[in-house]
Amino acid sequence: MPSTPERPRRIRVDPEGPLLVEGPVEVITDDGTLVVSRCFAVAVCTCRRSRAYPWCDTSHRRHEKPRGQRSPSPATDNEETPVPKEGE
């Protein structure tokens, strides 16, 4: 469900995985690139291991977790549309 003035955008934090954000979303990366996803929900990478950064590709799962830790939530498929920076 899209965000509205009455209902803010919802972000779910997974300590072992990505940020799950209700979409569509626009993400500005550290180099200033604007990336857009029109999906109803997206998984934003927080570990920076993703080959599809800023979107999570579950690369964080490849590393062994300490015993007793819960499994991360599955990633969401995303359509990404790079948008040129201002002045390009």
ZASE-184295 format. One record per atom (N, C-alpha, C, O): residue number from 1; z, y, x; residue in one letter; atom name. Coordinates in nm, 2 decimals. Layout:
<pt NUM, <Z, Y, X>, "A", "CA">
...
***
This chain:
<pt 1, <0.00, -0.12, 0.08>, "M", "N">
<pt 1, <0.00, 0.00, 0.00>, "M", "CA">
<pt 1, <0.00, 0.12, 0.09>, "M", "C">
<pt 1, <0.08, 0.13, 0.18>, "M", "O">
<pt 2, <-0.09, 0.22, 0.07>, "P", "N">
<pt 2, <-0.10, 0.34, 0.15>, "P", "CA">
<pt 2, <0.03, 0.42, 0.14>, "P", "C">
<pt 2, <0.10, 0.42, 0.03>, "P", "O">
<pt 3, <0.06, 0.50, 0.24>, "S", "N">
<pt 3, <0.18, 0.59, 0.23>, "S", "CA">
<pt 3, <0.14, 0.70, 0.14>, "S", "C">
<pt 3, <0.03, 0.75, 0.13>, "S", "O">
<pt 4, <0.24, 0.75, 0.07>, "T", "N">
<pt 4, <0.23, 0.87, -0.02>, "T", "CA">
<pt 4, <0.35, 0.96, 0.01>, "T", "C">
<pt 4, <0.44, 0.92, 0.08>, "T", "O">
<pt 5, <0.34, 1.08, -0.04>, "P", "N">
<pt 5, <0.46, 1.17, -0.02>, "P", "CA">
<pt 5, <0.59, 1.11, -0.07>, "P", "C">
<pt 5, <0.70, 1.14, -0.02>, "P", "O">
<pt 6, <0.58, 1.03, -0.18>, "E", "N">
<pt 6, <0.70, 0.96, -0.24>, "E", "CA">
<pt 6, <0.74, 0.84, -0.16>, "E", "C">
<pt 6, <0.86, 0.81, -0.16>, "E", "O">
<pt 7, <0.65, 0.78, -0.09>, "R", "N">
<pt 7, <0.68, 0.66, -0.01>, "R", "CA">
<pt 7, <0.63, 0.67, 0.13>, "R", "C">
<pt 7, <0.51, 0.67, 0.15>, "R", "O">
<pt 8, <0.72, 0.68, 0.23>, "P", "N">
<pt 8, <0.67, 0.69, 0.37>, "P", "CA">
<pt 8, <0.61, 0.56, 0.42>, "P", "C">
<pt 8, <0.63, 0.46, 0.36>, "P", "O">
<pt 9, <0.53, 0.58, 0.53>, "R", "N">
<pt 9, <0.47, 0.46, 0.59>, "R", "CA">
<pt 9, <0.58, 0.37, 0.64>, "R", "C">
<pt 9, <0.68, 0.42, 0.70>, "R", "O">
<pt 10, <0.56, 0.24, 0.63>, "R", "N">
<pt 10, <0.66, 0.14, 0.67>, "R", "CA">
<pt 10, <0.62, 0.08, 0.80>, "R", "C">
<pt 10, <0.51, 0.04, 0.82>, "R", "O">
<pt 11, <0.72, 0.07, 0.90>, "I", "N">
<pt 11, <0.70, 0.01, 1.03>, "I", "CA">
<pt 11, <0.81, -0.09, 1.05>, "I", "C">
<pt 11, <0.92, -0.06, 1.03>, "I", "O">
<pt 12, <0.77, -0.21, 1.08>, "R", "N">
<pt 12, <0.86, -0.32, 1.10>, "R", "CA">
<pt 12, <0.87, -0.35, 1.25>, "R", "C">
<pt 12, <0.77, -0.37, 1.31>, "R", "O">
<pt 13, <0.99, -0.35, 1.30>, "V", "N">
<pt 13, <1.01, -0.37, 1.45>, "V", "CA">
<pt 13, <1.04, -0.52, 1.47>, "V", "C">
<pt 13, <1.14, -0.57, 1.41>, "V", "O">
<pt 14, <0.97, -0.58, 1.56>, "D", "N">
<pt 14, <1.00, -0.72, 1.60>, "D", "CA">
<pt 14, <1.04, -0.71, 1.75>, "D", "C">
<pt 14, <0.95, -0.69, 1.83>, "D", "O">
<pt 15, <1.16, -0.74, 1.78>, "P", "N">
<pt 15, <1.21, -0.72, 1.92>, "P", "CA">
<pt 15, <1.13, -0.82, 2.02>, "P", "C">
<pt 15, <1.13, -0.79, 2.14>, "P", "O">
<pt 16, <1.07, -0.92, 1.97>, "E", "N">
<pt 16, <1.00, -1.01, 2.06>, "E", "CA">
<pt 16, <0.84, -1.00, 2.04>, "E", "C">
<pt 16, <0.77, -1.08, 2.09>, "E", "O">
<pt 17, <0.80, -0.90, 1.97>, "G", "N">
<pt 17, <0.66, -0.88, 1.94>, "G", "CA">
<pt 17, <0.62, -0.74, 1.92>, "G", "C">
<pt 17, <0.68, -0.65, 1.96>, "G", "O">
<pt 18, <0.51, -0.73, 1.84>, "P", "N">
<pt 18, <0.45, -0.60, 1.81>, "P", "CA">
<pt 18, <0.53, -0.52, 1.70>, "P", "C">
<pt 18, <0.62, -0.57, 1.64>, "P", "O">
<pt 19, <0.49, -0.39, 1.69>, "L", "N">
<pt 19, <0.53, -0.31, 1.57>, "L", "CA">
<pt 19, <0.43, -0.34, 1.46>, "L", "C">
<pt 19, <0.31, -0.33, 1.48>, "L", "O">
<pt 20, <0.48, -0.38, 1.35>, "L", "N">
<pt 20, <0.39, -0.41, 1.23>, "L", "CA">
<pt 20, <0.39, -0.28, 1.15>, "L", "C">
<pt 20, <0.50, -0.24, 1.09>, "L", "O">
<pt 21, <0.27, -0.22, 1.13>, "V", "N">
<pt 21, <0.26, -0.09, 1.06>, "V", "CA">
<pt 21, <0.17, -0.11, 0.94>, "V", "C">
<pt 21, <0.06, -0.17, 0.95>, "V", "O">
<pt 22, <0.21, -0.06, 0.83>, "E", "N">
<pt 22, <0.12, -0.06, 0.71>, "E", "CA">
<pt 22, <0.01, 0.04, 0.74>, "E", "C">
<pt 22, <0.03, 0.15, 0.78>, "E", "O">
<pt 23, <-0.11, -0.01, 0.71>, "G", "N">
<pt 23, <-0.23, 0.07, 0.75>, "G", "CA">
<pt 23, <-0.29, 0.14, 0.63>, "G", "C">
<pt 23, <-0.23, 0.14, 0.52>, "G", "O">
<pt 24, <-0.40, 0.21, 0.65>, "P", "N">
<pt 24, <-0.47, 0.23, 0.77>, "P", "CA">
<pt 24, <-0.40, 0.32, 0.87>, "P", "C">
<pt 24, <-0.31, 0.40, 0.82>, "P", "O">
<pt 25, <-0.43, 0.30, 1.00>, "V", "N">
<pt 25, <-0.36, 0.38, 1.10>, "V", "CA">
<pt 25, <-0.45, 0.44, 1.20>, "V", "C">
<pt 25, <-0.56, 0.39, 1.22>, "V", "O">
<pt 26, <-0.41, 0.55, 1.26>, "E", "N">
<pt 26, <-0.47, 0.61, 1.38>, "E", "CA">
<pt 26, <-0.37, 0.61, 1.49>, "E", "C">
<pt 26, <-0.26, 0.65, 1.47>, "E", "O">
<pt 27, <-0.41, 0.55, 1.61>, "V", "N">
<pt 27, <-0.32, 0.55, 1.72>, "V", "CA">
<pt 27, <-0.39, 0.63, 1.84>, "V", "C">
<pt 27, <-0.50, 0.61, 1.87>, "V", "O">
<pt 28, <-0.31, 0.72, 1.90>, "I", "N">
<pt 28, <-0.35, 0.79, 2.01>, "I", "CA">
<pt 28, <-0.29, 0.72, 2.13>, "I", "C">
<pt 28, <-0.17, 0.72, 2.15>, "I", "O">
<pt 29, <-0.38, 0.67, 2.22>, "T", "N">
<pt 29, <-0.33, 0.60, 2.34>, "T", "CA">
<pt 29, <-0.28, 0.70, 2.45>, "T", "C">
<pt 29, <-0.30, 0.82, 2.43>, "T", "O">
<pt 30, <-0.22, 0.64, 2.55>, "D", "N">
<pt 30, <-0.17, 0.73, 2.66>, "D", "CA">
<pt 30, <-0.27, 0.81, 2.73>, "D", "C">
<pt 30, <-0.24, 0.92, 2.79>, "D", "O">
<pt 31, <-0.40, 0.77, 2.73>, "D", "N">
<pt 31, <-0.51, 0.85, 2.79>, "D", "CA">
<pt 31, <-0.57, 0.94, 2.69>, "D", "C">
<pt 31, <-0.67, 1.01, 2.73>, "D", "O">
<pt 32, <-0.52, 0.95, 2.57>, "G", "N">
<pt 32, <-0.57, 1.05, 2.47>, "G", "CA">
<pt 32, <-0.68, 0.99, 2.38>, "G", "C">
<pt 32, <-0.72, 1.06, 2.29>, "G", "O">
<pt 33, <-0.72, 0.86, 2.39>, "T", "N">
<pt 33, <-0.82, 0.80, 2.31>, "T", "CA">
<pt 33, <-0.76, 0.78, 2.17>, "T", "C">
<pt 33, <-0.65, 0.73, 2.16>, "T", "O">
<pt 34, <-0.83, 0.81, 2.07>, "L", "N">
<pt 34, <-0.79, 0.79, 1.93>, "L", "CA">
<pt 34, <-0.86, 0.66, 1.88>, "L", "C">
<pt 34, <-0.98, 0.65, 1.89>, "L", "O">
<pt 35, <-0.78, 0.56, 1.84>, "V", "N">
<pt 35, <-0.83, 0.43, 1.79>, "V", "CA">
<pt 35, <-0.78, 0.42, 1.64>, "V", "C">
<pt 35, <-0.67, 0.45, 1.61>, "V", "O">
<pt 36, <-0.88, 0.38, 1.56>, "V", "N">
<pt 36, <-0.85, 0.37, 1.41>, "V", "CA">
<pt 36, <-0.86, 0.23, 1.36>, "V", "C">
<pt 36, <-0.95, 0.15, 1.40>, "V", "O">
<pt 37, <-0.77, 0.19, 1.28>, "S", "N">
<pt 37, <-0.78, 0.06, 1.21>, "S", "CA">
<pt 37, <-0.77, 0.09, 1.06>, "S", "C">
<pt 37, <-0.68, 0.16, 1.01>, "S", "O">
<pt 38, <-0.86, 0.03, 0.98>, "R", "N">
<pt 38, <-0.86, 0.06, 0.83>, "R", "CA">
<pt 38, <-0.80, -0.06, 0.76>, "R", "C">
<pt 38, <-0.81, -0.07, 0.64>, "R", "O">
<pt 39, <-0.74, -0.15, 0.83>, "C", "N">
<pt 39, <-0.67, -0.27, 0.77>, "C", "CA">
<pt 39, <-0.55, -0.23, 0.70>, "C", "C">
<pt 39, <-0.49, -0.12, 0.72>, "C", "O">
<pt 40, <-0.50, -0.31, 0.60>, "F", "N">
<pt 40, <-0.38, -0.28, 0.52>, "F", "CA">
<pt 40, <-0.26, -0.29, 0.60>, "F", "C">
<pt 40, <-0.15, -0.23, 0.57>, "F", "O">
<pt 41, <-0.26, -0.36, 0.72>, "A", "N">
<pt 41, <-0.15, -0.37, 0.81>, "A", "CA">
<pt 41, <-0.20, -0.40, 0.95>, "A", "C">
<pt 41, <-0.30, -0.47, 0.96>, "A", "O">
<pt 42, <-0.13, -0.35, 1.05>, "V", "N">
<pt 42, <-0.18, -0.37, 1.19>, "V", "CA">
<pt 42, <-0.06, -0.41, 1.27>, "V", "C">
<pt 42, <0.06, -0.37, 1.24>, "V", "O">
<pt 43, <-0.08, -0.48, 1.38>, "A", "N">
<pt 43, <0.02, -0.51, 1.48>, "A", "CA">
<pt 43, <-0.01, -0.43, 1.60>, "A", "C">
<pt 43, <-0.11, -0.45, 1.67>, "A", "O">
<pt 44, <0.08, -0.34, 1.63>, "V", "N">
<pt 44, <0.06, -0.25, 1.75>, "V", "CA">
<pt 44, <0.14, -0.31, 1.87>, "V", "C">
<pt 44, <0.26, -0.33, 1.86>, "V", "O">
<pt 45, <0.07, -0.33, 1.98>, "C", "N">
<pt 45, <0.13, -0.39, 2.10>, "C", "CA">
<pt 45, <0.23, -0.30, 2.16>, "C", "C">
<pt 45, <0.22, -0.18, 2.17>, "C", "O">
<pt 46, <0.35, -0.36, 2.19>, "T", "N">
<pt 46, <0.45, -0.29, 2.26>, "T", "CA">
<pt 46, <0.47, -0.34, 2.41>, "T", "C">
<pt 46, <0.55, -0.28, 2.48>, "T", "O">
<pt 47, <0.42, -0.46, 2.44>, "C", "N">
<pt 47, <0.44, -0.52, 2.57>, "C", "CA">
<pt 47, <0.33, -0.48, 2.67>, "C", "C">
<pt 47, <0.35, -0.50, 2.79>, "C", "O">
<pt 48, <0.22, -0.42, 2.62>, "R", "N">
<pt 48, <0.10, -0.38, 2.70>, "R", "CA">
<pt 48, <0.03, -0.50, 2.77>, "R", "C">
<pt 48, <-0.05, -0.47, 2.86>, "R", "O">
<pt 49, <0.05, -0.62, 2.73>, "R", "N">
<pt 49, <-0.02, -0.74, 2.78>, "R", "CA">
<pt 49, <-0.15, -0.76, 2.71>, "R", "C">
<pt 49, <-0.24, -0.84, 2.75>, "R", "O">
<pt 50, <-0.17, -0.70, 2.59>, "S", "N">
<pt 50, <-0.28, -0.73, 2.50>, "S", "CA">
<pt 50, <-0.41, -0.68, 2.57>, "S", "C">
<pt 50, <-0.42, -0.58, 2.62>, "S", "O">
<pt 51, <-0.51, -0.77, 2.56>, "R", "N">
<pt 51, <-0.65, -0.73, 2.60>, "R", "CA">
<pt 51, <-0.72, -0.64, 2.50>, "R", "C">
<pt 51, <-0.82, -0.58, 2.53>, "R", "O">
<pt 52, <-0.66, -0.63, 2.38>, "A", "N">
<pt 52, <-0.71, -0.55, 2.27>, "A", "CA">
<pt 52, <-0.63, -0.43, 2.25>, "A", "C">
<pt 52, <-0.63, -0.37, 2.14>, "A", "O">
<pt 53, <-0.55, -0.39, 2.35>, "Y", "N">
<pt 53, <-0.46, -0.28, 2.34>, "Y", "CA">
<pt 53, <-0.52, -0.15, 2.28>, "Y", "C">
<pt 53, <-0.63, -0.12, 2.33>, "Y", "O">
<pt 54, <-0.47, -0.09, 2.18>, "P", "N">
<pt 54, <-0.33, -0.09, 2.14>, "P", "CA">
<pt 54, <-0.29, -0.19, 2.04>, "P", "C">
<pt 54, <-0.18, -0.20, 1.99>, "P", "O">
<pt 55, <-0.39, -0.28, 2.00>, "W", "N">
<pt 55, <-0.36, -0.38, 1.90>, "W", "CA">
<pt 55, <-0.31, -0.50, 1.97>, "W", "C">
<pt 55, <-0.35, -0.54, 2.08>, "W", "O">
<pt 56, <-0.22, -0.57, 1.90>, "C", "N">
<pt 56, <-0.15, -0.69, 1.96>, "C", "CA">
<pt 56, <-0.25, -0.81, 1.94>, "C", "C">
<pt 56, <-0.31, -0.83, 1.84>, "C", "O">
<pt 57, <-0.27, -0.89, 2.05>, "D", "N">
<pt 57, <-0.35, -1.01, 2.05>, "D", "CA">
<pt 57, <-0.26, -1.13, 2.07>, "D", "C">
<pt 57, <-0.31, -1.24, 2.11>, "D", "O">
<pt 58, <-0.13, -1.12, 2.06>, "T", "N">
<pt 58, <-0.03, -1.22, 2.08>, "T", "CA">
<pt 58, <-0.01, -1.26, 2.22>, "T", "C">
<pt 58, <0.04, -1.37, 2.25>, "T", "O">
<pt 59, <-0.06, -1.18, 2.32>, "S", "N">
<pt 59, <-0.04, -1.21, 2.46>, "S", "CA">
<pt 59, <0.11, -1.23, 2.50>, "S", "C">
<pt 59, <0.14, -1.30, 2.59>, "S", "O">
<pt 60, <0.20, -1.16, 2.42>, "H", "N">
<pt 60, <0.34, -1.17, 2.45>, "H", "CA">
<pt 60, <0.39, -1.31, 2.44>, "H", "C">
<pt 60, <0.50, -1.34, 2.49>, "H", "O">
<pt 61, <0.32, -1.39, 2.36>, "R", "N">
<pt 61, <0.37, -1.53, 2.34>, "R", "CA">
<pt 61, <0.34, -1.62, 2.46>, "R", "C">
<pt 61, <0.40, -1.73, 2.47>, "R", "O">
<pt 62, <0.26, -1.58, 2.55>, "R", "N">
<pt 62, <0.23, -1.67, 2.67>, "R", "CA">
<pt 62, <0.34, -1.68, 2.77>, "R", "C">
<pt 62, <0.34, -1.77, 2.85>, "R", "O">
<pt 63, <0.44, -1.59, 2.75>, "H", "N">
<pt 63, <0.55, -1.60, 2.85>, "H", "CA">
<pt 63, <0.67, -1.67, 2.78>, "H", "C">
<pt 63, <0.70, -1.66, 2.66>, "H", "O">
<pt 64, <0.74, -1.75, 2.86>, "E", "N">
<pt 64, <0.85, -1.83, 2.81>, "E", "CA">
<pt 64, <0.96, -1.75, 2.76>, "E", "C">
<pt 64, <1.00, -1.65, 2.83>, "E", "O">
<pt 65, <1.02, -1.78, 2.65>, "K", "N">
<pt 65, <1.13, -1.71, 2.59>, "K", "CA">
<pt 65, <1.26, -1.78, 2.62>, "K", "C">
<pt 65, <1.26, -1.90, 2.64>, "K", "O">
<pt 66, <1.37, -1.71, 2.63>, "P", "N">
<pt 66, <1.50, -1.77, 2.65>, "P", "CA">
<pt 66, <1.53, -1.86, 2.53>, "P", "C">
<pt 66, <1.48, -1.84, 2.42>, "P", "O">
<pt 67, <1.60, -1.97, 2.56>, "R", "N">
<pt 67, <1.64, -2.06, 2.45>, "R", "CA">
<pt 67, <1.72, -1.99, 2.34>, "R", "C">
<pt 67, <1.79, -1.90, 2.37>, "R", "O">
<pt 68, <1.70, -2.04, 2.22>, "G", "N">
<pt 68, <1.77, -1.98, 2.10>, "G", "CA">
<pt 68, <1.71, -1.86, 2.05>, "G", "C">
<pt 68, <1.76, -1.81, 1.95>, "G", "O">
<pt 69, <1.60, -1.81, 2.10>, "Q", "N">
<pt 69, <1.54, -1.69, 2.05>, "Q", "CA">
<pt 69, <1.44, -1.73, 1.94>, "Q", "C">
<pt 69, <1.38, -1.84, 1.95>, "Q", "O">
<pt 70, <1.43, -1.65, 1.84>, "R", "N">
<pt 70, <1.34, -1.67, 1.73>, "R", "CA">
<pt 70, <1.19, -1.64, 1.77>, "R", "C">
<pt 70, <1.17, -1.57, 1.86>, "R", "O">
<pt 71, <1.10, -1.71, 1.70>, "S", "N">
<pt 71, <0.96, -1.68, 1.73>, "S", "CA">
<pt 71, <0.91, -1.55, 1.68>, "S", "C">
<pt 71, <0.96, -1.51, 1.57>, "S", "O">
<pt 72, <0.81, -1.49, 1.75>, "P", "N">
<pt 72, <0.76, -1.36, 1.70>, "P", "CA">
<pt 72, <0.68, -1.38, 1.57>, "P", "C">
<pt 72, <0.62, -1.49, 1.55>, "P", "O">
<pt 73, <0.66, -1.27, 1.50>, "S", "N">
<pt 73, <0.58, -1.27, 1.38>, "S", "CA">
<pt 73, <0.43, -1.28, 1.42>, "S", "C">
<pt 73, <0.40, -1.23, 1.53>, "S", "O">
<pt 74, <0.34, -1.34, 1.34>, "P", "N">
<pt 74, <0.20, -1.35, 1.37>, "P", "CA">
<pt 74, <0.14, -1.21, 1.37>, "P", "C">
<pt 74, <0.18, -1.12, 1.30>, "P", "O">
<pt 75, <0.04, -1.19, 1.46>, "A", "N">
<pt 75, <-0.04, -1.07, 1.47>, "A", "CA">
<pt 75, <-0.13, -1.06, 1.35>, "A", "C">
<pt 75, <-0.17, -1.16, 1.29>, "A", "O">
<pt 76, <-0.17, -0.94, 1.32>, "T", "N">
<pt 76, <-0.27, -0.91, 1.21>, "T", "CA">
<pt 76, <-0.40, -0.88, 1.27>, "T", "C">
<pt 76, <-0.41, -0.81, 1.37>, "T", "O">
<pt 77, <-0.51, -0.94, 1.21>, "D", "N">
<pt 77, <-0.64, -0.90, 1.26>, "D", "CA">
<pt 77, <-0.67, -0.76, 1.23>, "D", "C">
<pt 77, <-0.63, -0.71, 1.12>, "D", "O">
<pt 78, <-0.74, -0.69, 1.32>, "N", "N">
<pt 78, <-0.76, -0.55, 1.31>, "N", "CA">
<pt 78, <-0.91, -0.52, 1.33>, "N", "C">
<pt 78, <-0.97, -0.58, 1.42>, "N", "O">
<pt 79, <-0.96, -0.42, 1.26>, "E", "N">
<pt 79, <-1.09, -0.36, 1.30>, "E", "CA">
<pt 79, <-1.06, -0.24, 1.37>, "E", "C">
<pt 79, <-0.98, -0.15, 1.32>, "E", "O">
<pt 80, <-1.11, -0.22, 1.49>, "E", "N">
<pt 80, <-1.09, -0.10, 1.56>, "E", "CA">
<pt 80, <-1.21, -0.02, 1.57>, "E", "C">
<pt 80, <-1.32, -0.07, 1.59>, "E", "O">
<pt 81, <-1.20, 0.11, 1.56>, "T", "N">
<pt 81, <-1.31, 0.20, 1.56>, "T", "CA">
<pt 81, <-1.27, 0.31, 1.66>, "T", "C">
<pt 81, <-1.19, 0.40, 1.63>, "T", "O">
<pt 82, <-1.32, 0.31, 1.79>, "P", "N">
<pt 82, <-1.29, 0.41, 1.88>, "P", "CA">
<pt 82, <-1.35, 0.55, 1.83>, "P", "C">
<pt 82, <-1.46, 0.55, 1.78>, "P", "O">
<pt 83, <-1.27, 0.65, 1.84>, "V", "N">
<pt 83, <-1.31, 0.78, 1.80>, "V", "CA">
<pt 83, <-1.31, 0.87, 1.93>, "V", "C">
<pt 83, <-1.21, 0.87, 2.00>, "V", "O">
<pt 84, <-1.42, 0.94, 1.95>, "P", "N">
<pt 84, <-1.42, 1.03, 2.07>, "P", "CA">
<pt 84, <-1.32, 1.13, 2.08>, "P", "C">
<pt 84, <-1.27, 1.18, 1.97>, "P", "O">
<pt 85, <-1.27, 1.16, 2.20>, "K", "N">
<pt 85, <-1.17, 1.27, 2.21>, "K", "CA">
<pt 85, <-1.23, 1.40, 2.18>, "K", "C">
<pt 85, <-1.36, 1.42, 2.18>, "K", "O">
<pt 86, <-1.15, 1.50, 2.15>, "E", "N">
<pt 86, <-1.20, 1.63, 2.12>, "E", "CA">
<pt 86, <-1.27, 1.68, 2.25>, "E", "C">
<pt 86, <-1.23, 1.66, 2.36>, "E", "O">
<pt 87, <-1.39, 1.75, 2.22>, "G", "N">
<pt 87, <-1.47, 1.81, 2.33>, "G", "CA">
<pt 87, <-1.57, 1.71, 2.39>, "G", "C">
<pt 87, <-1.64, 1.75, 2.48>, "G", "O">
<pt 88, <-1.57, 1.59, 2.34>, "E", "N">
<pt 88, <-1.67, 1.49, 2.40>, "E", "CA">
<pt 88, <-1.79, 1.49, 2.31>, "E", "C">
<pt 88, <-1.89, 1.41, 2.33>, "E", "O">
***
